[in-house]
């Protein structure tokens, strides 16, 4: 299945469009993924859970770079289809277990993983506290959690900007850096730390392309071409595309208020009763 191929879906939503074309991304790109590996002390001996793997870009990168035992989950079955195809294409199928799972109800036992990582996923959880409690539950004592999440780096953000993201990204709710660190601390994690980055258009483009293979870049270009072609020929797509068009003021505010952070915490070796 090539990127841009219509798999028969008429799901005109943020994740529906991405899963149709087999293209996902996260803020910070490959550089942020590598930083999570470092901060979470992921080694070849680590057992790692990836929350929200999308089309498997980070999963395959981790399998190749680190060689850890990796379980990658996503709510969206079409995304997992792309991820499995990518792993097969890169001859990594035997190193990654892909399965459907909800971050708020993980189907794993307590004290199972050495690290839990998630990139631009927890913001979409309806109950973020529940998701974080699940991350803590499945981690072994001393295990690390690492999140890369969109953040309001200047606050309060304009209402129009908040509403635009909620409309365009299926109700995603972003927090200030202090909100993300408090979420981890309130969820029972210790040694909670953050690294916060402002967003620029050029910087995000560079992070999107960093470490991508020519085939990955081709996938993105084909998806963009498919999007433009369908906007011209499909009335439903045009209607959906209008929800993705911010006003000039909103676009200007985006680069003032919007950024991302890398947030980490540790499961205490002795849990409080």
Steps between C-alpha positions, in 0.01 A plus 500: 500500500661829397467823693207700370295197396134527595413203719128569473464715810277807506622594845572872465666548836856572611588136562272369227685696233842401636410133521364508144826632358745335737672817617545618858742731677571642843653820625876483534532217248790253516702726730227485765475122466874462554480728803227278650728198453774683690284637780318170555828304500376265228754232413492173304400327825200728559141392462322804354135592445425762237161668536343614172744365241318640197650362180803360681773754421634527855447130568717401204759759592524363855522143375786590266689742724460337839375147442288500815197277560221724370121485527323775304128569539247724330123542511477520122515164320578653156799675658623165627460353152738765369736441794515126438567556130780742584658253743473224242651723232793583727539137612420583861178303547658261749616786725170685549161386632215717370153486654185704548477658844367811675747703707228534766446122527826322423472121464823425687578390851663706771879544504543381140712762320828680564386808307178648363530761228236702318537766232216748441239255628409571863354839401224308320402289803159599635621416852869587512524413870371151429751455218789608722386265775509219245854595397603479866321171558668311214848632579742304713622675816777732391361508145478826305221673312575744219247721323549740210193722503378823345503776761394858550843659543342840562171541682219555498464407132236689299161333502490489120827304493379249758173454312681455169713214632203335672303517174781393266647230726199310632467677833867482601562694822851634546645607833760747616834340595405527867177319421683207344749469786220526756310228315795263540567598859133473600493161327765366737822558307811633671804684363273675248690718253428701188676642197292760317541624143342783304364412157611651170380404154854441373600308813202268479559437129860411577394265780238337275763422237786411732594135473228426245585265216436604138201266506359673811541840334332363189210372712447850640514663159253250354263555793518877447425450131205276581366757745516781244345284228212396725439858612444583134273203426320404823248732662526320835876540497465871423262536791745323729797701368329824601526392864878485458536859380585736787454873468815712444478614864473143625799394289704789635403413858593135445873571493474723808299275730546146366797267551578163650668341794671176592373388840645213700443333833597190697291238674626487857665173598285491814144612432309684771202300640 
